[in-house]
Amino acid sequence: MAQGIVELKEFLQSLLNPSVLTFDSAEGVVVIILCVIIVYRITKNLGNFIGWLIGALFMIQLCYVLGLTVLDDYIPFSAIFKYDILTAIAQVFNGTFIADIFLYMSAFINYVAKIVSEFFVNAFPFLKNVFGDVFKSLPWEIFSPQ
């Protein structure tokens, strides 16, 4: 079988023009140009798709966090967004730096929510009960009952 492949390769090589840049090479040049254009267009659109995908994952994570708040009583976020997306992805890569990256992202989102709520509680003390109810199920406690 290997001998048959070698014989076919030698036959196909005998069909080629010994000079590189001839009219016979035009078809090959057109194919190479088409391949370069296709690769360029795919990578150009791939960047937009990756950006959209990251935005969609962020929105899913945000809706998950909203499902932990009192807003879930009015809009059932927790019925649709049942899992912490970033933590679920981190579970797949448990023990690696990729898991650490996803866990840091999830912690960052929760920390930002904590900082924003603490700011509003300190700036507007009369809102403490409101924020305590809104963020009742989050994993941090700044609104402990008195």
Solvent accessible surface area in square Angstrom, and as a share of the most:
residue,aa,sasa,rsa
1,M,201,0.90
2,A,73,0.57
3,Q,116,0.51
4,G,34,0.32
5,I,104,0.53
6,V,71,0.41
7,E,96,0.43
8,L,117,0.58
9,K,115,0.49
10,E,99,0.44
11,F,118,0.49
12,L,103,0.51
13,Q,101,0.45
14,S,84,0.54
15,L,120,0.60
16,L,128,0.64
17,N,64,0.33
18,P,132,0.83
19,S,60,0.39
20,V,119,0.68
21,L,159,0.79
22,T,43,0.25
23,F,184,0.77
24,D,96,0.50
25,S,33,0.22
26,A,42,0.32
27,E,138,0.62
28,G,37,0.35
29,V,71,0.41
30,V,84,0.48
31,V,85,0.49
32,I,111,0.56
33,I,92,0.47
34,L,96,0.48
35,C,69,0.42
36,V,95,0.55
37,I,88,0.45
38,I,96,0.49
39,V,90,0.52
40,Y,130,0.49
41,R,119,0.43
42,I,104,0.53
43,T,77,0.45
44,K,103,0.44
45,N,78,0.40
46,L,86,0.43
47,G,45,0.43
48,N,108,0.55
49,F,106,0.44
50,I,82,0.42
51,G,44,0.43
52,W,164,0.58
53,L,74,0.37
54,I,112,0.57
55,G,33,0.32
56,A,30,0.23
57,L,55,0.27
58,F,101,0.42
59,M,104,0.46
60,I,56,0.29
61,Q,1,0.00
62,L,60,0.30
63,C,20,0.12
64,Y,46,0.17
65,V,7,0.04
66,L,49,0.24
67,G,9,0.09
68,L,45,0.22
69,T,3,0.02
70,V,31,0.18
71,L,69,0.34
72,D,35,0.18
73,D,96,0.50
74,Y,171,0.65
75,I,97,0.49
76,P,78,0.49
77,F,31,0.13
78,S,49,0.31
79,A,62,0.48
80,I,127,0.65
81,F,48,0.20
82,K,127,0.54
83,Y,158,0.60
84,D,30,0.16
85,I,41,0.21
86,L,12,0.06
87,T,56,0.32
88,A,51,0.39
89,I,45,0.23
90,A,4,0.03
91,Q,123,0.54
92,V,114,0.66
93,F,78,0.32
94,N,114,0.58
95,G,76,0.73
96,T,59,0.34
97,F,144,0.60
98,I,55,0.28
99,A,4,0.03
100,D,74,0.38
101,I,87,0.44
102,F,42,0.18
103,L,82,0.41
104,Y,163,0.62
105,M,79,0.35
106,S,6,0.04
107,A,56,0.44
108,F,133,0.55
109,I,23,0.12
110,N,28,0.14
111,Y,124,0.47
112,V,63,0.36
113,A,20,0.15
114,K,54,0.23
115,I,72,0.37
116,V,71,0.41
117,S,0,0.00
118,E,48,0.22
119,F,120,0.50
120,F,70,0.29
121,V,20,0.11
122,N,118,0.61
123,A,47,0.36
124,F,82,0.34
125,P,93,0.59
126,F,157,0.65
127,L,47,0.24
128,K,62,0.26
129,N,121,0.62
130,V,81,0.47
131,F,33,0.14
132,G,19,0.18
133,D,86,0.45
134,V,33,0.19
135,F,35,0.14
136,K,117,0.50
137,S,57,0.37
138,L,11,0.06
139,P,102,0.64
140,W,33,0.12
141,E,151,0.68
142,I,40,0.20
143,F,32,0.13
144,S,62,0.40
145,P,131,0.82
146,Q,194,0.86
